[in-house]
Amino acid sequence: MNDNDLGHEREGAASGSPESSPEEDLAMLGAFVDGELPAGERDALQARLADDPRAAARVAAYRAQKAALQALCEGARLPGEDAAPGDAGAASAAPAVLVLRPRVPWWWRAGLAAAWVAVGAGLAVTATMFVPRLAGLAPELVAGSAPGAASRETPEAFARRADIAYAVYSPEQRHPVEVGAADEAHLVAWLSRRLGKPLSVPSLAEYGYTLVGGRLLPGNTGPAAQFMYENDAGERLTLYVGSSAAERDPVRLLRDGNRRTFYWSTERTGYALSGPQTEPKLREIALDVCGALGGKPGQW
């Protein structure tokens, strides 16, 4: 808004109102913003601003400039200086000093970052030199440093892994297995090769379950296998097979919600049979599977 704009604004004023110059209008608006107008003139100008958008915009601009200047001067005031008259609360405000900090060049920041990267790389190299020595003194401090470190998985952790696999894949309708029972010979040969030991699939036909197929899963010490069975009612059982740290473990039971898992180990191979709690013969099935796979549940 320039000085001529205010002259044009006056053209629409009501007849009989005294004409004023642009300079007088600017002075009046400035006095209004600074709170220097008498009460009557201030109220009249306030009423005018409601119908005069240009004058209102000028007042808003003045107020913004005033606020910026006050903020700058407030930051630059030295201790002991008095606040400007009319500034409410300025006398009690704590004096501040405006500090201008030089910008750090980008090349300085980049060089500092590169230096920290170099320090981190040096620490990593130093750590790798000491890790093997620490592993020799305290193998339990370096997980996975020894070939048999991961084989310390507890039987309960093994059963929990089997239970989770059952919970994930048994509800699946379209893709419950990777290889179906129609290709059982390939399934057994493939999983035996991946686990590095001969596997066999026990028959559960006498309990009304037929083989659906199987899949490869990650285990704690390497690959694991899961074989899935299903009965005419749509209930499913899974046999989970993986490596075990124990030569032989007795058949035990893991309960989790509405699922049950019987687990054991034979010749450093862990087995876990999982199914729903609604299967009344699940323990009997587990003992038969254990015996079919080389275990001797009668000795436990």
BATOR-505862 format. One line per 4 residues: number of its first residue (from 1); for each residue x, y, z of C-alpha. Coordinates in pm, 1 decimal. Layout:
BEGIN
NUM) X Y Z ~ ...
END
This chain:
BEGIN
1) 0.0 0.0 0.0 ~ 155.5 335.4 -107.8 ~ 75.8 694.5 -17.6 ~ -152.3 746.6 -319.2
5) -367.5 452.8 -210.5 ~ -474.9 636.7 97.6 ~ -576.0 935.8 -116.8 ~ -797.2 709.9 -323.9
9) -947.7 554.6 -13.1 ~ -1067.5 898.2 94.8 ~ -1270.1 938.6 -225.6 ~ -1531.4 694.9 -94.9
13) -1571.1 874.1 237.4 ~ -1912.5 1005.6 338.5 ~ -2003.5 1357.7 224.9 ~ -1935.4 1623.8 478.4
17) -1637.9 1445.8 636.1 ~ -1323.1 1658.4 642.3 ~ -1066.7 1568.5 378.0 ~ -717.9 1484.1 496.0
21) -393.1 1445.5 308.3 ~ -216.3 1107.1 264.2 ~ 52.1 1226.1 504.8 ~ -210.6 1298.3 770.2
25) -366.1 952.4 721.0 ~ -27.0 784.7 757.3 ~ 44.3 984.9 1071.1 ~ -296.6 896.1 1216.4
29) -248.8 524.2 1145.9 ~ 97.2 535.3 1301.3 ~ -35.8 710.2 1609.7 ~ -315.3 451.4 1631.2
33) -66.5 164.1 1623.8 ~ 151.7 335.1 1888.1 ~ -151.2 402.6 2112.5 ~ -111.6 782.0 2093.1
37) -460.4 879.1 1964.6 ~ -717.6 1029.2 2199.2 ~ -999.9 797.9 2293.8 ~ -1255.6 958.8 2061.7
41) -1031.0 954.8 1757.1 ~ -913.4 601.9 1835.5 ~ -1273.8 471.8 1847.3 ~ -1361.7 652.0 1524.0
45) -1059.9 510.6 1344.1 ~ -1133.3 164.4 1484.1 ~ -1483.1 184.1 1331.5 ~ -1335.4 301.7 1001.1
49) -1093.5 10.3 984.5 ~ -1386.4 -232.0 989.7 ~ -1499.6 -94.2 650.2 ~ -1161.7 3.1 507.6
53) -955.5 -309.5 420.0 ~ -664.7 -109.9 281.8 ~ -625.7 97.0 596.2 ~ -664.3 -217.4 804.7
57) -386.9 -382.2 601.2 ~ -165.8 -78.9 662.0 ~ -229.9 -104.3 1037.5 ~ -147.6 -475.0 1034.4
61) 179.3 -404.2 851.6 ~ 271.1 -133.2 1100.8 ~ 201.2 -364.3 1391.3 ~ 418.3 -637.0 1240.2
65) 705.0 -393.1 1187.9 ~ 669.1 -267.2 1542.7 ~ 673.7 -619.7 1685.7 ~ 987.4 -705.6 1487.1
69) 1166.4 -391.2 1598.8 ~ 1069.4 -449.5 1960.8 ~ 1199.9 -805.3 1948.2 ~ 1529.0 -692.0 1797.0
73) 1575.8 -403.0 2040.9 ~ 1478.1 -622.8 2335.7 ~ 1750.2 -872.1 2240.0 ~ 2009.8 -596.5 2193.8
77) 1936.3 -402.8 2516.9 ~ 2236.6 -390.4 2746.8 ~ 2215.3 -451.9 3121.6 ~ 2102.5 -140.7 3309.3
81) 1919.0 20.0 3015.7 ~ 1562.5 127.0 3080.9 ~ 1274.4 -9.3 2876.8 ~ 1093.2 219.9 2638.0
85) 799.7 411.8 2794.0 ~ 466.6 238.1 2747.3 ~ 609.7 -114.4 2715.2 ~ 405.1 -311.7 2967.7
89) 616.6 -558.9 3158.9 ~ 939.3 -454.8 2990.3 ~ 1087.9 -321.3 3311.7 ~ 1055.7 -655.4 3479.7
93) 1179.0 -859.1 3184.1 ~ 1532.1 -995.9 3207.4 ~ 1776.9 -809.2 2980.6 ~ 1914.7 -1009.4 2690.9
97) 2201.0 -972.9 2447.3 ~ 2167.2 -1037.6 2074.6 ~ 2449.6 -1271.4 1970.3 ~ 2538.9 -1328.6 1607.5
101) 2724.3 -1656.9 1550.5 ~ 2936.1 -1710.1 1240.8 ~ 2819.0 -1991.2 1010.4 ~ 3044.9 -2294.7 1008.6
105) 3168.7 -2367.1 652.3 ~ 3028.5 -2684.0 494.1 ~ 3376.1 -2819.0 424.8 ~ 3456.1 -2800.2 796.0
109) 3147.4 -3006.7 886.3 ~ 3225.8 -3261.1 613.6 ~ 3583.8 -3298.5 735.2 ~ 3468.3 -3348.3 1094.0
113) 3221.0 -3618.9 986.6 ~ 3490.7 -3798.0 788.0 ~ 3719.9 -3789.5 1089.9 ~ 3455.2 -3953.3 1308.9
117) 3398.2 -4222.1 1044.8 ~ 3770.9 -4297.1 1044.4 ~ 3774.9 -4320.4 1423.9 ~ 3477.8 -4561.4 1418.3
121) 3644.6 -4781.4 1158.0 ~ 3960.8 -4795.8 1366.4 ~ 3764.8 -4899.5 1674.6 ~ 3588.0 -5172.1 1475.7
125) 3918.2 -5312.9 1349.7 ~ 4060.3 -5308.3 1701.5 ~ 3753.5 -5486.4 1837.6 ~ 3780.1 -5767.2 1582.1
129) 4138.4 -5827.9 1696.6 ~ 4029.1 -5885.2 2055.3 ~ 3705.4 -6077.9 1995.8 ~ 3873.8 -6413.8 1921.2
133) 4083.2 -6381.1 2239.5 ~ 3775.2 -6303.8 2445.7 ~ 3599.9 -6602.0 2291.0 ~ 3884.0 -6827.9 2403.6
137) 3866.3 -6697.5 2760.6 ~ 3486.4 -6678.0 2792.9 ~ 3295.6 -6835.3 2503.8 ~ 2963.6 -6739.1 2654.2
141) 3051.1 -6370.0 2600.1 ~ 3068.5 -6407.8 2223.4 ~ 2745.7 -6566.7 2101.2 ~ 2793.8 -6766.5 1784.9
145) 3175.6 -6750.3 1793.3 ~ 3202.1 -7126.8 1838.2 ~ 3048.1 -7380.6 1601.6 ~ 2828.6 -7525.0 1877.0
149) 2725.3 -7194.5 2033.6 ~ 2382.5 -7188.3 1872.7 ~ 2323.7 -7553.7 1965.4 ~ 2268.9 -7450.1 2328.5
153) 1900.0 -7385.4 2251.3 ~ 1692.2 -7531.0 2529.7 ~ 1431.8 -7799.4 2455.2 ~ 1161.8 -7555.4 2563.9
157) 1285.5 -7295.9 2311.6 ~ 1283.9 -7563.1 2041.9 ~ 923.4 -7652.0 2131.5 ~ 826.6 -7286.3 2126.5
161) 968.0 -7252.1 1776.5 ~ 765.2 -7554.0 1662.8 ~ 451.6 -7417.2 1830.2 ~ 487.2 -7084.3 1650.7
165) 535.5 -7259.5 1315.9 ~ 217.8 -7458.7 1378.4 ~ 23.5 -7143.3 1471.2 ~ 141.8 -6969.0 1154.8
169) 91.0 -7239.6 893.1 ~ -187.9 -7466.4 1017.9 ~ -466.6 -7210.6 945.4 ~ -336.5 -7151.6 590.0
173) -581.8 -7276.4 327.3 ~ -424.9 -7205.9 -11.3 ~ -55.0 -7251.5 69.6 ~ -17.8 -7461.1 385.1
177) 293.5 -7638.9 247.9 ~ 568.0 -7585.1 -9.1 ~ 564.7 -7939.6 -149.3 ~ 246.0 -8143.0 -146.4
181) 198.5 -8506.2 -45.4 ~ 163.4 -8604.3 -411.8 ~ 539.5 -8552.1 -440.9 ~ 632.0 -8709.9 -106.9
185) 951.9 -8877.5 -229.7 ~ 1090.1 -8547.0 -356.2 ~ 978.7 -8370.9 -35.4 ~ 1161.9 -8615.7 191.4
189) 1477.3 -8618.6 -23.9 ~ 1484.9 -8239.5 -45.7 ~ 1440.5 -8177.9 327.9 ~ 1686.6 -8456.4 416.9
193) 1950.1 -8292.5 198.7 ~ 1886.8 -7948.3 348.4 ~ 1897.0 -8072.3 709.3 ~ 2196.9 -8298.5 641.7
197) 2034.9 -8610.4 787.5 ~ 1794.7 -8875.5 660.5 ~ 1431.6 -8795.9 738.9 ~ 1120.6 -9007.2 726.2
201) 752.6 -8924.8 739.2 ~ 559.4 -9143.5 984.7 ~ 208.3 -9248.9 887.9 ~ -80.5 -9126.8 1102.8
205) -350.9 -9304.4 903.0 ~ -465.1 -9510.4 1202.7 ~ -556.0 -9184.4 1375.6 ~ -742.4 -9052.2 1071.8
209) -470.8 -8809.2 954.5 ~ -316.5 -8800.0 607.8 ~ -7.1 -8615.5 493.2 ~ -68.9 -8270.8 337.1
213) 295.7 -8200.0 255.7 ~ 587.2 -8013.4 406.3 ~ 806.5 -7706.9 398.7 ~ 1153.8 -7581.8 484.1
217) 1184.4 -7347.7 784.1 ~ 1468.4 -7167.5 961.7 ~ 1584.9 -7331.6 1283.3 ~ 1816.4 -7216.8 1559.0
221) 2123.9 -7397.8 1424.6 ~ 2025.6 -7420.6 1058.2 ~ 1737.4 -7545.8 847.4 ~ 1435.3 -7713.9 1000.9
225) 1149.5 -7910.1 844.3 ~ 775.9 -7912.9 901.8 ~ 541.9 -8190.7 790.6 ~ 167.6 -8125.4 802.4
229) -119.2 -8373.3 848.1 ~ -496.5 -8324.8 824.9 ~ -805.9 -8530.7 915.6 ~ -1152.6 -8534.5 762.0
233) -1273.3 -8267.6 1004.2 ~ -1005.8 -8025.8 882.4 ~ -798.4 -8041.9 1199.6 ~ -425.3 -8035.5 1141.1
237) -113.6 -8164.8 1312.2 ~ 244.8 -8068.3 1233.1 ~ 571.0 -8252.7 1294.2 ~ 863.9 -8013.7 1335.1
241) 1216.5 -8153.3 1290.7 ~ 1549.2 -7981.1 1361.6 ~ 1889.6 -8017.9 1524.7 ~ 1916.4 -8074.5 1898.5
245) 2207.2 -8031.1 2139.0 ~ 2094.7 -8332.6 2341.8 ~ 2155.4 -8693.7 2250.2 ~ 1817.6 -8783.9 2391.6
249) 1538.9 -8599.3 2573.9 ~ 1212.4 -8741.8 2707.6 ~ 873.7 -8651.6 2568.3 ~ 747.1 -8332.8 2728.6
253) 444.3 -8108.7 2682.6 ~ 420.7 -7737.9 2599.1 ~ 85.3 -7564.7 2637.9 ~ 6.9 -7234.7 2467.2
257) -354.0 -7118.7 2451.5 ~ -557.1 -7378.4 2262.5 ~ -244.6 -7545.2 2120.1 ~ -43.0 -7837.2 2253.7
261) 308.9 -7942.3 2154.3 ~ 478.2 -8267.9 2259.6 ~ 854.8 -8249.3 2203.8 ~ 1157.3 -8476.2 2247.1
265) 1497.7 -8550.4 2092.1 ~ 1666.0 -8863.7 1962.2 ~ 2026.2 -8888.7 1841.2 ~ 2070.5 -8507.6 1842.5
269) 1758.1 -8456.5 1634.1 ~ 1469.3 -8266.8 1788.6 ~ 1106.2 -8345.3 1714.7 ~ 787.3 -8164.1 1808.7
273) 431.1 -8271.0 1733.2 ~ 184.9 -7981.6 1756.2 ~ -192.8 -7989.0 1740.2 ~ -512.8 -7850.7 1891.2
277) -610.6 -7925.0 2247.3 ~ -934.0 -8074.1 2111.0 ~ -736.4 -8375.8 1987.6 ~ -779.2 -8622.6 2278.2
281) -519.0 -8865.0 2144.7 ~ -244.1 -8611.2 2078.3 ~ -17.1 -8755.1 2347.5 ~ -72.7 -9109.0 2220.0
285) 5.8 -8994.9 1866.1 ~ 322.7 -8820.7 1987.9 ~ 446.1 -9134.0 2165.2 ~ 381.4 -9347.1 1854.4
289) 563.6 -9096.1 1632.3 ~ 853.4 -9088.2 1878.1 ~ 883.9 -9465.3 1860.3 ~ 851.4 -9469.9 1480.5
293) 1137.7 -9221.5 1450.8 ~ 1381.4 -9419.7 1664.9 ~ 1294.2 -9296.4 2010.5 ~ 1213.4 -9514.8 2308.8
297) 941.7 -9335.5 2503.6 ~ 883.3 -9644.1 2717.7 ~ 1224.7 -9596.0 2882.0 ~ 1141.7 -9249.3 3011.9
END
